[in-house]
């Protein structure tokens, strides 16, 4: 995800990782050295709203799961995140 953020930033792409963990847990995780590995925005879904609005609405379960959104419209949904789906984005 970090490499994709770096590659597509100049095209206006923003990668956002969303966690359902509390802020303290996420901060602790990032301080263990993952902040340098995760070079994209990380958000907290404390009230499970993102899960309801995106994952459940799209019939998705589990992680990783990625949505490509352009102009407010979902252009692609991927259950896998890696080389196999990067080429389509």
Helices and strands as residue ranges (DSSP letters): H 2-8, G 9-11, E 16-19, H 23-29, I 30-34, H 35-37, E 41-44, H 49-50, I 51-56, E 66-70, E 73-78, H 83-86
